[in-house]
Amino acid sequence: MTGTIEHKPVHDGHHSVGELVGQATEQLSRLVRQEVALAKEELAEKGRRAGRGGGLLGAAGAVAYAGFLALAGTAAAALSLALPVWASALIVAAVLFVIAGVLAVTGRKQLRRATPPTPEEAIGSVRADVEEIRGRAHR
């Protein structure tokens, strides 16, 4: 069997409307698949980073909590030199509850202002693609 090369018909460099629509559909489909894949990868990477960061923050919080308890005990012991032990413990507990309240209010405000995670690179890329398509459609 001899090797034959298939030639597509050439129309003086012009393509039919059907060919152009087919190419555009294929390219648009490929572009959408690539953008979705980019968004998935970007969100997965952000998720991995958030997991690692959350784990490290959790560990830091646990160690800081132990240190804070030791500091509170030290403060109560120091105050007990001038006040009865029960009074010094009550003062330290009150201060800790005030600090907890301030942290809770601040944290709640931050959570309200937080935006949902979005694949920013993919969104920017899609916007650029849409602008490019619009620009070519008007030509």
N, C-alpha and C positions, 0 to 999 in steps of 0.2 A: 504494500500500500504506500503510495507516495504521499508525502506531506503536502497538504494544501492549506493555504491561508485564506481565511474568510475575510472578505472585504465588505465593509458596510457601504452602502451607497452614499456618495457625496453629492450634496445639493449645492454646489458652488459656495460652500462655506455657510450656507443657511440651513437651519433645522426647521422642521415642521412644528406647528403649534403643539401637536400631540407629543412630539419628542421633547420639546422644551418643558411642557407641563410634567411629563414623566420624570425628567431630570430634576426639575424643581421639587417635585414631591419626594423623590428619593433623597435629595440633598437635605430637605427640610426634616424628613424623618430621621436621617442620620444625625443631623444637628440636634434635634430634640433628645435622641437617645444619649448623645455625648453630654449634653447639658444635665440631664438627669443623673448620669453616672458621676459627673463632676460634683453635683449637689450632694449625692449620697456619700461620696468619699470625703467631702469637706465636713459634712455633719458627723461622719464616723470619727474623723480625726479630732474634731472639737469634743466629741463625747469621750474619746480616750484621754485627752488632756484634762477634761473636767474630772474624770474619774481619778486620775493620778493626783491632781491638785486637791480634790476633796479628801482623798485618803491621807495625804500629807497634812492638810489642815486639821483633820480629825485627830491625828496623832499629836500634833502640836497643841491642840486644845486639851487633850487628856493630860499631857505633861504640865501644861500651864495651870490646869485645874488643881493638880496635886501641889504645885508650888504655891498657888493662891491659898489653898487650905492651910499649908504650913505658915504662910505669911499672916493669915487671919488668926491662927493660934498664937503666933508670936505677938501680934498686936494686942490680943486679949490678955496675954501674960504680962505684957508691958503695962497696960492700963491697970491691971490688978495690983500693981505696986502702989497706985494712988487711990484706987477705988476698990470696993468689994468685988470679988471675982464675978458674981452674978451680974453686976452693973457693967463691968468691962465686957463680958460676953454679950450682953444685950446691945451695947453700943456698937460693937463690931458686927453683930448680926444685922442691925438696922442699916449700917453703912453698906453692907453687902447687898441688902435688898434694894436700896436706892440705886446702887450701881447696876444691878440686874434690871431694874425698871428702865433706866436710861438706855441700856443696851437693847432691850426688847423694843422700845419705841423706835430707836434708830434703825434696828434691823428690819422692822416692819415697813418703815418708810422706804428703805432700800429695795425690799421685795416688791413693793407697789410700783416703783419706778423701773424695775427690771423689764427688759423686753424679751420676748421669746427668742431663742437662738435661731438664727437664719443663715442659710448658706450665702453669705455676702458676695463671695467671688462668683458663684454661679449666677446670682441675680444680676450682677454687673455685666457678666458675659452675655446673658440673655438679652439685657437691654441693648448692649452693643450690637448683637445680632439683629434685633428688631429694627434698630436704626439703619443698619446696613441694608436690610431687606427693603425698608421703606424708601431709602435713597435710590436703590436700584429699580424699584417699582415705578418711581416717578420719572426715570430716564427714558 
